[in-house]
Amino acid sequence: MSPGPGLHRTVLPKSFFASGANCGVRRYRPDLGIITSEKEAVTVATYTTNECQAAPLIYCRELLPSRRIRAVVTNSGQANAATGELGLQRNFAMAEAAARSLGVETSQVLTASTGVIGHQIEIDKIVQAMPELIARSTNVAENFALSILTTDLVPKAVTTVVRLSQGEVRITGICKGSGMIHPNMATMLGYLLTDLQIEPELAQSLLREAVDQSFNMISVDGDCSTNDITFFMANGASGVALKDEEDYCKFKDALFEVARFLAQAIAADGEGATKLIEVTIRGAPDLELARRAARGVTLSPLIKSAIHGANPNWGRILARLGAEKVPASCLQKTVISLQSVAVFADGSPLEFDRRCLHDQLKQSKVQIDIDLASGKEEAVAWGCDLSKQYIDINTEYS
């Protein structure tokens, strides 16, 4: 996926640095990464809704929100979830090792883990690798983005520059995610960094809304992870603050654009995926219904399988809308379009060139547009097709 307008790769905001390296947990890939800030950063987070939460999330919840964070260290390959008291101790030791190498307090270092549930992190390897990891830090994101991958095929990082009344600020987004992805923050790690000056309360509000419109609107397989967390770090190094409503709107739009780009990148990189699916619900009577319906369509294995086979089976979409409690009165007015071709309207199927639409559904991005014609609310969700490769990947992953 290419960056959208105004987005490019991936020099970090001022005074942020990042690194990724192999500490020996995984044989051929980077498996340990760190993001650092020379200045103390306002930091907030959102977390998975799974009741079974990994050690890093338990640790981070105790520290955030904060004005004093200096680093986030992340290991991949071992989730440190369902690992008991020893898992909590090893998570703290990972933060402690990073703090020692940086010369900061342990409470200024956050943690994240991704990998196989039930596996303790190999803390001795992590501690030994920490000084060199930090010494190799640069102001670009790529090595860190590589270090946090699991079943992902590609790293995901992007930066945008926002011109405000006092000057420029930069926003960088980095994430990982490929499988176990379902709305409400599932198997993904996200890092949103900026050199803007901002208060924790406003940062939390912006992050929550950005996540609701992006990461919470994607689905790969419907499974909700134990490890998901998205960090928003703002170190103020630009010296620029939000002075008026225009500044606020510009920054908010840019932050949301970065988050949506990353969300689509995760969906497009879903395990075994060959196509990105974008579902747009328009004309809904309320926002919650619009979001629920859009997410429901992306989640359906029947719809995902049909899209994989370029099969314009609109009946599965209509059935899913009903299952998501779209009222019958709305369904009677609904228009369903695939790749801008209307296939269903006013309670009845429409004539269309099936062979032509079949060919259009072979494209790498499939757009499903649904107009409920019952209000003004709309929502967009993203998912991917379901292929045989998804089964192969998850049969072998352990």
C-alpha positions as CSV (number, residue, x, y, z in Angstrom):
1,M,0.0,0.0,0.0
2,S,1.4,3.4,-0.9
3,P,1.2,6.4,1.4
4,G,-1.8,8.7,0.8
5,P,-1.6,12.4,0.0
6,G,0.7,14.2,2.5
7,L,2.1,10.9,3.8
8,H,5.7,9.8,3.3
9,R,8.2,7.4,4.9
10,T,9.4,7.6,7.8
11,V,11.7,10.2,9.5
12,L,10.7,10.5,13.1
13,P,9.5,13.7,14.9
14,K,12.1,15.8,16.6
15,S,14.0,14.2,19.5
16,F,12.6,10.7,18.8
17,F,14.8,7.8,17.9
18,A,14.2,4.1,17.2
19,S,16.1,0.9,16.8
20,G,15.6,-2.8,16.0
21,A,17.9,-5.7,16.3
22,N,18.1,-9.5,16.7
23,C,18.7,-10.6,20.3
24,G,18.6,-14.3,19.5
25,V,15.0,-15.2,20.2
26,R,14.2,-15.5,16.5
27,R,16.7,-17.0,14.2
28,Y,16.7,-14.8,11.1
29,R,14.7,-11.7,12.0
30,P,14.9,-8.7,14.3
31,D,13.1,-9.4,17.5
32,L,13.7,-6.5,19.8
33,G,13.0,-2.9,19.2
34,I,12.9,0.4,21.1
35,I,11.6,3.9,20.6
36,T,13.2,6.6,22.7
37,S,12.7,10.4,23.3
38,E,15.4,12.8,24.3
39,K,12.7,14.8,26.1
40,E,10.1,13.5,28.5
41,A,7.0,12.7,26.5
42,V,3.3,13.0,27.3
43,T,2.1,9.5,26.7
44,V,-1.3,7.9,26.7
45,A,-2.6,4.5,25.4
46,T,-5.6,2.4,24.5
47,Y,-5.7,-1.3,25.2
48,T,-7.3,-4.5,24.1
49,T,-10.8,-5.2,25.4
50,N,-9.8,-8.9,26.0
51,E,-10.2,-9.7,29.7
52,C,-7.1,-11.9,29.5
53,Q,-4.3,-9.2,29.3
54,A,-0.6,-9.7,28.8
55,A,2.0,-8.6,31.3
56,P,3.1,-5.5,29.4
57,L,-0.5,-4.2,29.4
58,I,-0.8,-4.7,33.2
59,Y,2.4,-2.8,33.6
60,C,1.6,0.1,31.3
61,R,-1.9,0.6,32.8
62,E,-0.2,1.4,36.1
63,L,2.1,4.1,34.5
64,L,-0.2,5.8,32.1
65,P,-1.2,8.5,31.4
66,S,2.1,10.2,32.1
67,R,4.1,13.3,31.2
68,R,7.5,11.7,31.8
69,I,7.9,8.7,29.4
70,R,11.3,8.3,27.7
71,A,11.0,5.0,25.9
72,V,8.9,2.0,24.8
73,V,10.7,-1.3,24.4
74,T,9.1,-4.1,22.4
75,N,9.9,-7.8,22.0
76,S,8.5,-10.1,19.3
77,G,8.2,-13.9,19.2
78,Q,6.9,-14.3,22.7
79,A,3.7,-12.7,23.9
80,N,4.3,-12.8,27.7
81,A,0.6,-13.5,28.1
82,A,-0.8,-16.1,30.5
83,T,2.7,-16.3,32.0
84,G,1.8,-15.6,35.7
85,E,3.9,-13.7,38.2
86,L,7.1,-14.7,36.4
87,G,5.9,-13.0,33.3
88,L,5.3,-9.8,35.2
89,Q,8.7,-10.0,36.8
90,R,10.4,-10.5,33.4
91,N,8.4,-7.7,31.8
92,F,9.7,-5.4,34.6
93,A,13.2,-6.6,34.0
94,M,12.9,-5.7,30.3
95,A,11.9,-2.2,31.2
96,E,14.6,-2.0,33.9
97,A,17.3,-3.1,31.4
98,A,16.2,-0.3,29.0
99,A,16.1,2.3,31.7
100,R,19.6,1.3,32.9
101,S,21.1,1.7,29.4
102,L,19.3,5.0,28.9
103,G,20.1,6.4,32.3
104,V,16.4,7.0,33.2
105,E,14.0,5.7,35.8
106,T,12.3,2.4,35.1
107,S,8.9,4.1,35.5
108,Q,9.8,6.2,32.4
109,V,10.0,3.1,30.2
110,L,7.0,1.3,28.8
111,T,6.8,-2.2,27.3
112,A,5.0,-4.2,24.7
113,S,5.2,-7.8,23.5
114,T,3.9,-9.8,20.6
115,G,4.1,-13.5,19.7
116,V,2.9,-16.8,21.0
117,I,0.7,-16.8,24.0
118,G,2.0,-18.7,27.0
119,H,5.7,-18.2,26.2
120,Q,7.9,-16.4,28.7
121,I,10.2,-13.8,27.2
122,E,13.8,-14.8,27.1
123,I,14.9,-12.1,29.4
124,D,18.6,-12.9,29.5
125,K,19.0,-12.4,25.8
126,I,16.9,-9.2,25.9
127,V,19.0,-7.7,28.7
128,Q,22.3,-8.6,27.0
129,A,21.2,-7.0,23.7
130,M,19.8,-3.8,25.2
131,P,22.9,-1.6,25.2
132,E,23.7,-2.3,21.6
133,L,20.1,-1.9,20.6
134,I,20.0,1.6,22.0
135,A,23.4,2.5,20.6
136,R,22.1,1.7,17.1
137,S,19.2,4.1,17.4
138,T,18.5,6.5,14.4
139,N,15.8,9.0,13.5
140,V,14.1,6.7,11.1
141,A,11.5,4.1,11.8
142,E,12.2,1.1,9.5
143,N,14.4,-1.1,11.7
144,F,12.0,-0.7,14.6
145,A,9.1,-1.5,12.4
146,L,10.8,-4.7,11.2
147,S,11.6,-5.8,14.8
148,I,7.9,-5.9,15.9
149,L,6.6,-8.1,13.1
150,T,5.2,-11.7,13.7
151,T,3.2,-13.1,10.8
152,D,3.2,-9.8,9.0
153,L,4.6,-9.8,5.5
154,V,5.5,-6.1,5.5
155,P,6.5,-3.4,8.0
156,K,4.1,-0.5,8.5
157,A,5.3,3.0,9.1
158,V,4.4,6.4,7.8
159,T,5.1,10.1,8.6
160,T,3.2,13.3,7.8
161,V,4.1,17.0,8.4
162,V,1.4,19.4,9.7
163,R,1.8,23.1,9.3
164,L,0.2,25.0,12.2
165,S,0.1,28.6,13.1
166,Q,3.3,28.5,15.2
167,G,5.2,26.2,12.8
168,E,5.5,22.6,11.7
169,V,5.0,19.4,13.7
170,R,5.5,15.9,12.5
171,I,3.4,12.8,13.2
172,T,4.8,9.3,12.7
173,G,2.8,6.1,12.9
174,I,4.2,2.6,13.2
175,C,2.3,-0.6,13.8
176,K,2.2,-4.3,13.4
177,G,-0.7,-6.6,12.8
178,S,-1.7,-9.4,10.5
179,G,-3.7,-12.1,12.3
180,M,-6.0,-12.1,15.4
181,I,-7.4,-8.8,14.2
182,H,-10.9,-7.7,15.2
183,P,-12.4,-4.4,16.2
184,N,-11.7,-3.2,19.7
185,M,-7.9,-3.3,19.5
186,A,-6.9,-6.8,18.5
187,T,-3.5,-8.3,17.8
188,M,-1.9,-5.1,16.9
189,L,0.7,-2.9,18.4
190,G,0.5,0.8,17.4
191,Y,2.9,3.7,18.1
192,L,1.8,7.3,17.2
193,L,4.6,9.8,17.8
194,T,4.6,13.6,17.5
195,D,6.8,16.6,18.5
196,L,3.7,18.7,19.3
197,Q,3.2,20.2,22.8
198,I,-0.1,18.8,24.2
199,E,-1.7,18.0,27.5
200,P,-2.4,14.4,28.5
201,E,-6.2,14.9,28.6
202,L,-6.4,16.2,25.1
203,A,-3.9,13.5,23.9
204,Q,-6.1,10.8,25.3
205,S,-9.3,12.2,23.7
206,L,-7.6,12.4,20.3
207,L,-6.2,8.9,20.6
208,R,-9.5,7.4,21.6
209,E,-11.3,9.0,18.7
210,A,-8.5,8.1,16.2
211,V,-8.6,4.5,17.3
212,D,-12.4,4.3,17.1
213,Q,-12.2,5.5,13.5
214,S,-9.3,3.3,12.4
215,F,-7.9,0.4,14.3
216,N,-11.3,-0.4,15.9
217,M,-12.8,-0.6,12.4
218,I,-10.6,-3.4,11.0
219,S,-11.1,-7.2,11.1
220,V,-9.0,-10.0,9.7
221,D,-10.3,-13.1,11.5
222,G,-12.5,-11.9,14.4
223,D,-10.2,-13.0,17.2
224,C,-9.4,-10.5,20.0
225,S,-5.9,-10.6,21.3
226,T,-4.3,-10.4,24.7
227,N,-1.6,-8.0,23.8
228,D,-3.0,-5.1,21.9
229,I,-1.9,-1.6,22.8
230,T,-1.6,1.7,20.9
231,F,0.7,4.4,22.4
232,F,0.5,8.1,21.6
233,M,3.7,9.9,22.6
234,A,4.1,13.7,22.3
235,N,7.5,15.2,23.4
236,G,6.9,18.8,22.6
237,A,10.3,19.1,20.9
238,S,9.0,21.3,18.1
239,G,8.0,24.0,20.5
240,V,4.6,24.2,18.7
241,A,1.3,24.0,20.5
242,L,-2.3,24.1,19.3
243,K,-3.3,27.7,19.6
244,D,-6.8,27.8,18.1
245,E,-9.6,25.7,16.6
246,E,-8.0,25.7,13.2
247,D,-4.7,24.3,14.6
248,Y,-6.7,21.6,16.5
249,C,-8.6,20.6,13.4
250,K,-5.5,20.4,11.2
251,F,-3.6,18.2,13.7
252,K,-6.6,16.0,14.4
253,D,-7.2,15.4,10.7
254,A,-3.5,14.5,10.2
255,L,-3.5,12.2,13.1
256,F,-6.6,10.4,11.9
257,E,-5.2,10.2,8.4
258,V,-2.1,8.4,9.8
259,A,-4.2,6.0,11.9
260,R,-6.5,5.2,9.0
261,F,-3.5,4.5,6.7
262,L,-2.1,2.1,9.2
263,A,-5.4,0.4,9.8
264,Q,-5.8,-0.2,6.1
265,A,-2.2,-1.5,5.9
266,I,-3.0,-4.0,8.6
267,A,-6.1,-5.2,6.8
268,A,-4.3,-5.5,3.5
269,D,-1.6,-7.5,5.2
270,G,-4.0,-9.9,6.9
271,E,-2.8,-13.5,7.1
272,G,-3.3,-15.1,3.7
273,A,-4.9,-12.0,2.3
274,T,-4.9,-11.2,-1.4
275,K,-7.4,-8.4,-1.3
276,L,-8.3,-5.4,0.9
277,I,-12.0,-5.0,1.5
278,E,-13.4,-1.5,2.2
279,V,-17.0,-1.4,3.5
280,T,-18.8,2.0,3.6
281,I,-22.2,2.3,5.2
282,R,-24.1,5.5,4.4
283,G,-27.5,6.8,5.3
284,A,-27.7,5.1,8.7
285,P,-30.1,6.4,11.4
286,D,-27.3,6.4,14.0
287,L,-23.5,6.1,14.1
288,E,-23.4,2.9,16.2
289,L,-25.6,1.0,13.7
290,A,-23.4,2.3,10.9
291,R,-20.2,1.1,12.6
292,R,-21.7,-2.3,13.7
293,A,-23.0,-3.0,10.2
294,A,-19.7,-2.1,8.5
295,R,-17.7,-4.2,10.9
296,G,-20.1,-7.1,10.6
297,V,-19.7,-7.2,6.8
298,T,-15.9,-7.3,7.1
299,L,-16.1,-10.0,9.6
300,S,-18.3,-12.5,7.7
301,P,-16.4,-15.6,6.5
302,L,-19.0,-16.1,3.8
303,I,-18.5,-12.6,2.4
304,K,-14.7,-12.8,2.8
305,S,-14.7,-16.2,0.9
306,A,-16.9,-14.8,-1.8
307,I,-14.6,-11.8,-2.3
308,H,-11.6,-14.1,-2.5
309,G,-13.3,-16.0,-5.3
310,A,-14.5,-12.8,-7.0
311,N,-18.1,-13.9,-6.5
312,P,-20.6,-11.0,-6.5
313,N,-22.8,-12.8,-4.0
314,W,-24.7,-9.8,-2.6
315,G,-27.2,-12.0,-0.7
316,R,-24.5,-12.8,1.9
317,I,-24.1,-9.0,2.4
318,L,-27.8,-8.5,2.8
319,A,-28.1,-11.4,5.2
320,R,-25.2,-10.0,7.3
321,L,-26.8,-6.6,7.6
322,G,-29.9,-8.3,9.0
323,A,-27.8,-10.3,11.4
324,E,-26.3,-7.0,12.6
325,K,-29.9,-5.8,13.5
326,V,-30.3,-3.4,10.6
327,P,-34.1,-2.8,10.8
328,A,-36.2,-4.4,8.1
329,S,-37.6,-0.9,7.3
330,C,-34.0,0.1,6.4
331,L,-33.3,-3.0,4.4
332,Q,-36.3,-2.3,2.2
333,K,-34.6,0.9,1.1
334,T,-31.0,-0.3,1.1
335,V,-28.8,-0.1,-2.0
336,I,-25.8,-2.4,-2.2
337,S,-23.0,-1.7,-4.7
338,L,-19.9,-3.7,-5.4
339,Q,-17.0,-1.8,-7.1
340,S,-19.6,1.0,-7.8
341,V,-21.9,-1.5,-9.5
342,A,-25.4,-1.5,-7.9
343,V,-26.6,-5.1,-7.4
344,F,-29.5,-4.7,-5.0
345,A,-32.0,-1.9,-4.3
346,D,-35.5,-1.3,-2.8
347,G,-35.8,-4.9,-1.6
348,S,-35.0,-6.5,-5.0
349,P,-32.0,-7.7,-7.0
350,L,-30.8,-5.6,-9.9
351,E,-29.7,-6.6,-13.3
352,F,-25.9,-6.4,-13.8
353,D,-23.2,-7.8,-16.0
354,R,-22.0,-10.7,-13.8
355,R,-19.0,-11.6,-15.8
356,C,-17.8,-8.0,-15.9
357,L,-18.3,-7.6,-12.1
358,H,-16.5,-10.9,-11.5
359,D,-13.5,-9.4,-13.3
360,Q,-13.6,-6.2,-11.3
361,L,-13.7,-8.2,-8.1
362,K,-10.3,-9.7,-8.9
363,Q,-8.7,-6.3,-8.1
364,S,-6.5,-6.0,-5.0
365,K,-9.0,-3.6,-3.4
366,V,-12.7,-4.4,-3.3
367,Q,-15.2,-1.7,-2.3
368,I,-18.6,-2.5,-0.9
369,D,-20.9,0.5,-0.6
370,I,-24.2,0.2,1.3
371,D,-26.7,3.0,1.5
372,L,-29.4,2.4,4.1
373,A,-31.3,5.5,3.0
374,S,-32.5,6.0,6.5
375,G,-30.4,8.9,8.0
376,K,-27.2,10.8,7.7
377,E,-24.6,8.8,9.6
378,E,-21.9,6.8,7.9
379,A,-18.9,4.6,8.8
380,V,-16.1,2.8,7.0
381,A,-14.5,-0.5,8.0
382,W,-11.7,-2.5,6.5
383,G,-11.0,-6.2,6.2
384,C,-9.5,-8.8,3.8
385,D,-10.5,-11.9,1.9
386,L,-10.3,-15.4,3.4
387,S,-7.9,-17.7,1.6
388,K,-6.6,-21.3,2.1
389,Q,-3.3,-19.8,3.1
390,Y,-4.9,-18.3,6.2
391,I,-5.5,-21.9,7.4
392,D,-2.0,-23.0,6.5
393,I,-0.4,-20.1,8.4
394,N,-2.5,-20.7,11.6
395,T,-2.1,-24.5,11.5
396,E,1.7,-24.1,11.7
397,Y,1.9,-21.1,14.1
398,S,3.1,-22.1,17.6
